[in-house]
Amino acid sequence: LVNEKSNECMDAVMNLDRLLLRCGTASLVDQAHFFADQADQEIAARLHRAADELKDAAERQNTQQIMKLSNPIASLIRQVQENTKGVERIDAARSFGGLLRDRAGTTS
């Protein structure tokens, strides 16, 4: 990070931070929908609704809303995991519903 062009360095760090947030958010949305399929009807509805709200917040780049929604979703996922026998396999290839695309249409 030692660079004579500190503005370029800060831009790179900020871009990396945004990419990491998008990847984590996309993964959480995908996991919420995945585990909703294994949950009882009430929790499944809550997971799907919360995942849709989280995806919407991510598309609007609303960092505060993303942070506010992430922990409750993770808690619901853990609850489903504790109530089921576990997951045998999670597919490696996921599209994340286009959530990893930025506004220019490029994929992270």
Salt bridges, closest charged atoms under 4 A:
ASP30 OD2 - ARG94 NE 2.92
ASP37 OD1 - HIS48 NE2 3.98
ASP52 OD1 - HIS33 NE2 3.41
ASP56 OD2 - ARG60 NE 2.97
ASP91 OD1 - ARG89 NH1 2.80
